[in-house]
Amino acid sequence: MLTHRITWPMALLAGMVAMQISGCSDPQPMAIIESNNESLLQFDNGKLIQFKEKPSPQYRHIPCDLPAVNTVVANDMAVAALTPNGDVITWGNSFSGGDSREVAAELKHVKQVVPVKEGFAALREDGTVVYWGRAGKLSLDKALQSRMTNITKLYANREAVAALDASGKVHTWGYGPEGGNSQHVQDKLVDIVDIFAKGRSFTALKKDGSTVIWGQIERSTNMKKLLPQLMDVVRVEYTQGTYAALKKDGSVVTWGQSSDIYPIRSALQDVVSITSNSCAFAILSPAGEAHFWGNETNCGIDWLKQTDIKGVNSIVSVGTGFLLLRDNAVPQILVDDSDYAYLYGFHYAQEILNRYWQEGSKITIGSASFVFTRPDGKVVPVGYRANLENVEKLIERIPLLTWLARAGEGYVGISEKGEWVSWSMNNEMLAKSPLQPADSLVIKPLDFAPVAQCETPEQRQAILSQERPKPEVKMWLFSE
């Protein structure tokens, strides 16, 4: 669940999670929350609509009597919801944090919850921290928990958590190689003001402008040589084992697996923005010049080598490519145009942009697709491996929307009539589903009633009165 902040022109508003197009007096959708097992739509009145669930034997269903909630977060297999009074309610896979019975008495007066792969960490108003979920490499040692006081904020990557206290010290736990073990830099983790939790490591910014990095760092990186360069960092981006940091002076420093930026080294000065996609980085100069570097195998080598791109206002990440935005011009999409595009390319993307784009359109990014909503209300999906004729049918069928967000491989929206609108772009790598995007379109009434398969108070009491079941044992079949 990674997000990337993007600098936009005034005319555009992009939503990595959601896009608000207009408002009304009815409850307004806020965000999509997803795990591997379920998808939820959160509204500003605290209500949730569950629109997908794939329960397993140890799966706790969403409570039928769920009260209004402020914040909802999910890890791979479970969900945690924070109520206005600071209580935490959990459901999902019991061993990934869906069952929080052991710490239920401690989950009061909570102000922040962060997810990791198989658990959750909660920060209470008194500055103490609670962790629950699968035991083992992500568990929080009780001795460390008792030492952590006056914690002000939690930061989490996929496998570890860092807690920043009021004095500027950092406490960590979780999977050691990915940042859970910070003993070797503990004497340096003082006077910390902010932390970037990216990829498989942490980057902490100190009050004096210097930087501390710990976690999974590629062996090819000479950290002793690198760290003195990492002063006054304002932003860190990550993709496929590679990091890039933008500094206050506009220079960029890279480290990790694909950090060789020799071909564009001279361009890494006076940079105004940096953006990462699933395999590459893009930087933008004050003059509007765009430059790229990254994993040539996964991204495709041809467009990474382009150096004559000018007049760009901002750059948007789209799967394995980038969308370049200009004033009074149709955006340009850069993706692999080789045979590899069969798996990763955006078929007919530029043709759809040329045919349908209007100045002032708003963009919503999907997992490997995107949608732009024109000023006249027309919604135009641009799909990965999409059939042009079928996508044009979908464009004709989608009604005018007041809200739109990415959901899994597709999108969820609310129509002007208050209807539920959803469709799939079927963008899995080797998907063979006969269901095309236009045929996947669903329009139905918006229903706030609890789902049929929810956990009643009686069921919850019966579950909690029994001994916690043992985790299911997975048998790995190497022939698959």
C-alpha positions as CSV (number, residue, x, y, z in Angstrom):
1,M,0.0,0.0,0.0
2,L,2.6,2.7,-1.0
3,T,1.6,6.4,-1.8
4,H,3.6,9.1,-3.6
5,R,2.9,12.8,-3.2
6,I,2.9,14.5,-6.6
7,T,3.2,18.2,-7.4
8,W,0.3,19.2,-9.5
9,P,-0.7,22.2,-11.6
10,M,-3.6,24.3,-10.2
11,A,-6.0,22.8,-12.7
12,L,-5.4,19.2,-11.6
13,L,-6.1,17.2,-8.5
14,A,-4.9,13.5,-8.5
15,G,-6.0,10.9,-6.0
16,M,-3.7,7.9,-5.3
17,V,-6.5,6.8,-3.0
18,A,-9.5,8.9,-3.9
19,M,-10.7,11.9,-5.9
20,Q,-13.4,14.2,-4.8
21,I,-15.1,15.8,-7.8
22,S,-18.0,17.6,-6.2
23,G,-19.8,17.8,-2.9
24,C,-23.3,17.5,-1.5
25,S,-25.1,17.2,1.8
26,D,-25.3,13.4,1.8
27,P,-22.6,11.3,3.4
28,Q,-19.5,11.7,1.3
29,P,-17.1,8.9,0.5
30,M,-13.5,9.4,1.7
31,A,-11.3,6.5,0.9
32,I,-10.9,2.9,-0.2
33,I,-9.3,0.5,2.4
34,E,-8.1,-2.8,1.1
35,S,-6.5,-6.0,2.3
36,N,-6.0,-9.2,0.4
37,N,-9.3,-10.4,1.8
38,E,-11.7,-7.5,1.7
39,S,-12.4,-4.0,0.4
40,L,-14.1,-1.2,2.2
41,L,-15.4,2.3,1.3
42,Q,-15.2,4.8,4.1
43,F,-17.6,7.8,4.4
44,D,-17.3,11.1,6.3
45,N,-20.1,10.1,8.7
46,G,-18.0,7.2,10.0
47,K,-19.8,4.5,8.1
48,L,-18.2,1.7,6.1
49,I,-19.5,-0.2,3.1
50,Q,-17.9,-3.6,2.6
51,F,-17.9,-4.5,-1.1
52,K,-15.6,-7.5,-1.2
53,E,-14.7,-10.3,1.2
54,K,-12.7,-13.6,0.8
55,P,-12.8,-15.1,4.3
56,S,-10.6,-18.0,5.4
57,P,-11.2,-20.4,8.3
58,Q,-9.6,-18.1,10.8
59,Y,-11.3,-14.9,9.4
60,R,-13.4,-12.7,11.7
61,H,-16.1,-10.9,9.7
62,I,-16.8,-7.2,9.9
63,P,-18.9,-6.4,13.0
64,C,-22.7,-6.0,12.3
65,D,-22.8,-3.4,15.0
66,L,-19.7,-1.5,14.0
67,P,-20.0,2.1,15.3
68,A,-18.9,5.2,13.5
69,V,-15.1,5.2,12.9
70,N,-12.6,8.0,12.2
71,T,-9.6,6.0,10.8
72,V,-9.4,2.6,9.1
73,V,-6.2,0.8,8.2
74,A,-5.5,-2.6,6.8
75,N,-2.5,-5.0,6.5
76,D,-2.4,-8.0,4.2
77,M,-5.1,-10.0,6.0
78,A,-6.8,-7.9,8.7
79,V,-8.4,-4.5,9.4
80,A,-8.2,-2.1,12.4
81,A,-10.7,0.8,12.9
82,L,-10.3,3.7,15.3
83,T,-13.4,5.2,16.7
84,P,-13.9,8.9,17.7
85,N,-13.4,8.1,21.4
86,G,-10.1,6.3,20.8
87,D,-11.3,2.6,20.9
88,V,-9.8,0.2,18.3
89,I,-12.0,-2.5,16.7
90,T,-10.4,-5.3,14.6
91,W,-11.5,-8.0,12.3
92,G,-10.1,-10.2,9.6
93,N,-7.5,-13.0,9.9
94,S,-7.2,-13.7,13.6
95,F,-3.4,-14.2,13.6
96,S,-2.6,-11.1,11.5
97,G,-4.3,-8.7,14.0
98,G,-8.0,-9.4,13.3
99,D,-8.4,-10.8,16.8
100,S,-7.0,-8.4,19.4
101,R,-8.4,-10.0,22.5
102,E,-5.1,-10.2,24.3
103,V,-4.7,-6.4,24.2
104,A,-8.3,-5.3,24.2
105,A,-8.0,-3.6,27.5
106,E,-5.0,-1.5,26.3
107,L,-6.7,-0.4,23.0
108,K,-8.3,2.6,24.6
109,H,-7.6,6.3,24.1
110,V,-5.7,5.5,20.9
111,K,-4.7,8.3,18.5
112,Q,-2.8,6.5,15.8
113,V,-2.8,3.0,14.3
114,V,-0.2,1.8,11.7
115,P,-0.2,-1.6,9.9
116,V,2.6,-4.0,9.2
117,K,2.5,-7.2,7.2
118,E,1.0,-9.4,9.9
119,G,0.0,-7.0,12.7
120,F,-0.8,-3.5,13.9
121,A,0.8,-0.9,16.3
122,A,-1.3,1.6,18.2
123,L,-0.1,4.9,19.8
124,R,-2.1,5.9,22.8
125,E,-2.7,9.5,24.0
126,D,-0.5,8.9,27.0
127,G,2.5,8.2,24.7
128,T,2.6,4.4,25.2
129,V,2.5,1.8,22.4
130,V,0.5,-1.4,21.9
131,Y,1.3,-4.1,19.3
132,W,-0.8,-7.1,18.3
133,G,-0.7,-9.6,15.5
134,R,1.3,-12.7,14.6
135,A,4.1,-13.6,17.0
136,G,7.7,-14.0,15.8
137,K,9.8,-11.5,13.8
138,L,7.2,-8.7,14.1
139,S,6.3,-9.0,17.8
140,L,7.0,-6.2,20.3
141,D,9.3,-7.2,23.1
142,K,7.6,-6.4,26.5
143,A,10.9,-4.9,27.9
144,L,11.0,-2.5,25.0
145,Q,7.4,-1.7,25.3
146,S,7.8,-0.7,28.9
147,R,10.8,1.6,28.1
148,M,8.9,3.5,25.4
149,T,7.3,6.6,26.9
150,N,6.2,9.9,25.5
151,I,6.0,8.5,21.9
152,T,4.7,11.2,19.5
153,K,4.4,9.3,16.2
154,L,4.7,5.8,14.7
155,Y,6.2,5.0,11.3
156,A,5.9,1.6,9.6
157,N,7.3,-0.1,6.5
158,R,6.1,-3.5,5.5
159,E,8.1,-5.5,8.1
160,A,9.1,-3.1,10.9
161,V,8.0,-0.2,13.1
162,A,9.8,2.9,14.3
163,A,8.5,5.0,17.2
164,L,9.7,8.6,17.7
165,D,9.5,10.0,21.2
166,A,9.2,13.6,22.4
167,S,13.0,13.8,23.0
168,G,13.8,12.9,19.4
169,K,14.9,9.3,20.1
170,V,13.8,6.4,18.0
171,H,12.7,2.9,19.1
172,T,12.3,0.0,16.6
173,W,11.0,-3.5,16.5
174,G,9.9,-6.0,13.8
175,Y,12.0,-7.8,11.2
176,G,15.6,-6.9,12.0
177,P,17.1,-6.8,8.5
178,E,14.4,-4.4,7.3
179,G,14.6,-1.9,10.1
180,G,13.4,-3.7,13.2
181,N,16.9,-3.8,14.6
182,S,18.5,-0.4,14.9
183,Q,21.1,-1.2,17.5
184,H,24.1,-0.4,15.2
185,V,22.8,3.2,14.7
186,Q,21.2,3.7,18.1
187,D,23.7,6.3,19.3
188,K,22.9,8.3,16.2
189,L,19.2,8.2,16.5
190,V,18.9,11.3,18.6
191,D,17.4,14.7,17.8
192,I,15.3,13.1,15.1
193,V,12.5,15.3,13.7
194,D,11.0,13.1,11.0
195,I,11.3,9.6,9.5
196,F,10.7,8.3,6.0
197,A,9.5,4.7,6.1
198,K,10.1,3.5,2.5
199,G,10.7,0.1,1.0
200,R,12.8,-2.1,3.3
201,S,14.5,0.5,5.5
202,F,14.0,3.8,7.4
203,T,15.6,7.2,6.7
204,A,15.6,9.5,9.7
205,L,16.1,13.3,9.5
206,K,18.0,15.0,12.3
207,K,17.5,18.5,13.7
208,D,21.0,19.5,12.3
209,G,19.9,18.4,8.8
210,S,21.9,15.2,8.7
211,T,20.4,11.7,8.0
212,V,20.5,8.3,9.5
213,I,19.6,5.2,7.5
214,W,19.1,1.6,8.7
215,G,17.4,-1.5,7.4
216,Q,17.9,-3.4,4.2
217,I,20.6,-1.5,2.2
218,E,22.2,-3.0,-0.8
219,R,25.8,-4.1,-0.2
220,S,27.0,-2.2,-3.3
221,T,26.2,1.1,-1.6
222,N,29.1,2.8,0.2
223,M,27.2,4.3,3.1
224,K,30.2,6.0,4.6
225,K,30.6,8.0,1.4
226,L,26.9,8.5,0.9
227,L,25.8,9.8,4.3
228,P,27.7,13.1,4.3
229,Q,25.9,14.0,1.1
230,L,22.5,13.4,2.6
231,M,22.0,16.8,4.3
232,D,18.7,18.7,4.4
233,V,16.6,15.9,2.7
234,V,13.0,16.9,2.0
235,R,11.7,13.8,0.2
236,V,12.7,10.2,-0.3
237,E,11.4,7.9,-3.1
238,Y,11.8,4.2,-3.4
239,T,11.3,1.5,-6.1
240,Q,12.7,-2.1,-6.5
241,G,15.5,-1.8,-4.0
242,T,16.6,1.7,-5.0
243,Y,16.2,4.9,-3.1
244,A,16.4,8.6,-4.3
245,A,16.5,11.6,-1.9
246,L,15.6,15.1,-3.0
247,K,17.5,17.8,-1.0
248,K,16.6,21.4,-0.2
249,D,19.1,22.7,-2.7
250,G,17.5,20.7,-5.5
251,S,20.1,18.0,-5.8
252,V,19.4,14.3,-5.8
253,V,21.3,11.5,-4.1
254,T,20.6,7.8,-4.9
255,W,21.6,4.5,-3.3
256,G,20.6,0.9,-3.6
257,Q,20.2,-1.7,-6.3
258,S,19.7,0.5,-9.5
259,S,21.3,3.7,-8.3
260,D,23.6,4.2,-11.3
261,I,22.4,7.5,-12.7
262,Y,25.6,8.3,-14.7
263,P,23.7,9.0,-18.0
264,I,21.7,11.8,-16.3
265,R,24.1,12.8,-13.6
266,S,24.4,16.4,-14.8
267,A,20.6,16.8,-14.6
268,L,20.4,16.0,-10.9
269,Q,20.7,19.7,-9.9
270,D,18.0,22.2,-9.4
271,V,15.4,19.5,-9.4
272,V,11.9,20.7,-8.4
273,S,10.2,17.2,-8.1
274,I,10.9,13.6,-8.0
275,T,8.4,10.8,-8.7
276,S,8.8,7.0,-8.7
277,N,6.8,4.3,-10.4
278,S,7.0,0.5,-10.0
279,C,10.5,0.4,-11.7
280,A,11.9,3.8,-12.4
281,F,12.3,7.4,-11.2
282,A,11.5,10.7,-13.0
283,I,12.8,14.1,-12.1
284,L,11.7,17.6,-13.3
285,S,13.8,20.7,-13.7
286,P,12.6,24.3,-13.2
287,A,12.6,24.7,-17.0
288,G,10.2,21.8,-17.4
289,E,12.8,19.2,-18.6
290,A,12.1,15.6,-17.6
291,H,14.7,12.9,-17.1
292,F,14.4,9.2,-16.1
293,W,16.4,6.3,-14.8
294,G,15.6,2.9,-13.3
295,N,15.4,-0.8,-14.0
296,E,15.7,-1.2,-17.7
297,T,14.6,-4.8,-17.7
298,N,11.2,-4.2,-16.1
299,C,10.6,-0.7,-17.5
300,G,11.8,-1.1,-21.0
301,I,15.0,0.7,-22.1
302,D,13.9,2.9,-24.9
303,W,11.8,5.6,-23.1
304,L,14.3,5.7,-20.1
305,K,16.9,7.0,-22.6
306,Q,14.8,9.9,-23.8
307,T,16.4,13.2,-23.0
308,D,14.7,15.7,-25.2
309,I,11.4,16.0,-23.2
310,K,10.7,19.7,-22.4
311,G,7.7,21.9,-21.4
312,V,6.5,19.5,-18.7
313,N,4.6,20.9,-15.7
314,S,4.3,17.7,-13.6
315,I,4.8,14.0,-13.8
316,V,2.4,11.3,-12.7
317,S,3.4,7.7,-12.0
318,V,1.3,5.1,-13.9
319,G,2.4,1.5,-13.3
320,T,5.6,1.0,-15.2
321,G,5.4,4.3,-17.0
322,F,4.9,8.0,-16.4
323,L,2.3,10.5,-17.6
324,L,3.7,13.9,-18.5
325,L,1.4,16.9,-18.0
326,R,1.7,20.2,-19.9
327,D,-0.2,23.4,-20.2
328,N,-2.9,23.5,-22.9
329,A,-1.7,20.2,-24.3
330,V,-2.6,16.5,-24.3
331,P,-0.5,14.6,-21.7
332,Q,2.2,12.3,-23.1
333,I,2.4,8.8,-21.7
334,L,5.8,7.1,-21.6
335,V,5.8,3.3,-21.2
336,D,7.6,0.3,-22.7
337,D,6.7,0.1,-26.4
338,S,8.6,-3.1,-27.1
339,D,7.3,-6.6,-27.1
340,Y,7.5,-6.5,-23.3
341,A,4.5,-4.2,-23.5
342,Y,2.3,-7.2,-23.9
343,L,2.7,-7.7,-20.2
344,Y,3.3,-4.2,-18.9
345,G,2.4,-1.7,-21.6
346,F,-0.6,0.6,-21.9
347,H,-2.2,-0.4,-25.2
348,Y,-3.9,2.5,-27.0
349,A,-3.2,4.9,-24.1
350,Q,-1.9,7.7,-26.2
351,E,-4.7,7.3,-28.7
352,I,-7.3,7.5,-26.0
353,L,-5.6,10.6,-24.6
354,N,-5.5,12.3,-28.0
355,R,-9.1,11.5,-28.7
356,Y,-10.7,12.3,-25.3
357,W,-8.5,14.6,-23.2
358,Q,-9.8,18.1,-22.2
359,E,-7.8,20.8,-20.5
360,G,-8.6,20.7,-16.8
361,S,-9.3,17.0,-16.6
362,K,-8.7,15.4,-13.2
363,I,-6.7,12.2,-12.9
364,T,-7.2,9.1,-10.7
365,I,-4.4,6.6,-10.6
366,G,-5.0,2.8,-10.5
367,S,-2.7,-0.2,-10.0
368,A,-1.8,-0.4,-13.6
369,S,-4.3,2.0,-15.3
370,F,-5.6,5.5,-14.8
371,V,-8.8,7.5,-15.3
372,F,-9.3,11.1,-16.2
373,T,-12.5,12.9,-15.5
374,R,-13.1,15.8,-17.9
375,P,-14.6,19.2,-17.0
376,D,-17.8,18.1,-18.8
377,G,-18.1,15.1,-16.5
378,K,-17.1,12.4,-19.0
379,V,-15.1,9.6,-17.3
380,V,-12.4,8.1,-19.4
381,P,-10.5,5.0,-18.3
382,V,-7.1,4.2,-19.8
383,G,-6.3,0.6,-19.4
384,Y,-3.3,-1.6,-19.2
385,R,-3.5,-4.2,-22.1
386,A,-6.9,-2.7,-22.9
387,N,-8.9,-3.3,-26.1
388,L,-9.6,0.1,-27.6
389,E,-13.1,-0.8,-28.8
390,N,-14.1,-2.3,-25.5
391,V,-12.8,0.6,-23.5
392,E,-14.7,3.0,-25.7
393,K,-17.9,1.1,-24.9
394,L,-17.1,1.5,-21.2
395,I,-16.6,5.2,-21.7
396,E,-20.1,5.5,-23.1
397,R,-21.7,3.5,-20.3
398,I,-20.1,5.1,-17.2
399,P,-22.5,7.8,-15.8
400,L,-21.5,11.2,-14.5
401,L,-19.8,10.7,-11.1
402,T,-19.4,12.9,-8.0
403,W,-16.5,10.8,-6.6
404,L,-14.0,8.2,-7.9
405,A,-11.3,6.0,-6.4
406,R,-9.1,3.1,-7.3
407,A,-10.3,-0.3,-5.9
408,G,-8.1,-3.4,-6.6
409,E,-7.8,-3.9,-10.3
410,G,-10.5,-1.4,-11.1
411,Y,-12.4,1.6,-9.7
412,V,-15.4,2.5,-7.5
413,G,-17.4,5.7,-7.9
414,I,-20.6,7.4,-6.8
415,S,-22.9,8.7,-9.5
416,E,-24.8,12.0,-9.6
417,K,-27.9,10.0,-8.7
418,G,-26.2,8.5,-5.6
419,E,-25.6,5.1,-7.2
420,W,-22.8,2.7,-6.7
421,V,-20.6,2.5,-9.8
422,S,-17.7,0.1,-10.3
423,W,-15.8,-1.6,-13.0
424,S,-12.6,-3.8,-13.5
425,M,-9.7,-3.1,-15.8
426,N,-8.6,-6.8,-15.5
427,N,-4.9,-5.8,-15.3
428,E,-3.3,-8.9,-13.6
429,M,-0.1,-9.9,-15.3
430,L,-1.4,-13.0,-17.1
431,A,-5.2,-12.6,-16.6
432,K,-7.3,-14.7,-18.9
433,S,-10.7,-13.6,-17.7
434,P,-13.2,-13.4,-20.6
435,L,-14.9,-10.5,-18.8
436,Q,-14.0,-7.3,-20.5
437,P,-14.0,-3.9,-18.8
438,A,-17.2,-2.7,-20.4
439,D,-19.0,-5.9,-19.4
440,S,-17.7,-5.6,-15.8
441,L,-19.5,-2.3,-15.2
442,V,-21.9,-2.4,-12.2
443,I,-24.4,0.3,-11.3
444,K,-26.6,-0.3,-8.3
445,P,-28.2,1.5,-5.4
446,L,-25.9,2.6,-2.5
447,D,-26.7,0.4,0.5
448,F,-25.5,1.2,4.0
449,A,-27.1,-1.9,5.5
450,P,-24.7,-4.4,7.2
451,V,-23.5,-7.2,4.9
452,A,-25.3,-10.5,5.2
453,Q,-22.1,-12.2,6.4
454,C,-21.1,-10.1,9.4
455,E,-20.2,-10.9,13.0
456,T,-23.1,-10.4,15.4
457,P,-22.5,-9.5,19.1
458,E,-23.6,-13.0,20.0
459,Q,-21.2,-14.6,17.6
460,R,-18.4,-12.4,18.8
461,Q,-19.1,-13.3,22.4
462,A,-19.1,-17.0,21.5
463,I,-15.8,-16.6,19.6
464,L,-14.0,-14.7,22.4
465,S,-15.3,-17.2,25.1
466,Q,-13.3,-20.0,23.4
467,E,-9.6,-20.6,23.3
468,R,-7.9,-18.9,20.3
469,P,-7.6,-21.5,17.5
470,K,-4.2,-22.6,16.3
471,P,-2.9,-21.1,13.1
472,E,-3.5,-23.1,10.0
473,V,-0.5,-24.9,8.7
474,K,0.4,-24.1,5.1
475,M,1.8,-26.9,3.0
476,W,4.1,-25.5,0.3
477,L,3.9,-27.4,-3.0
478,F,7.0,-26.6,-4.9
479,S,5.6,-28.2,-8.1
480,E,3.0,-25.4,-8.5
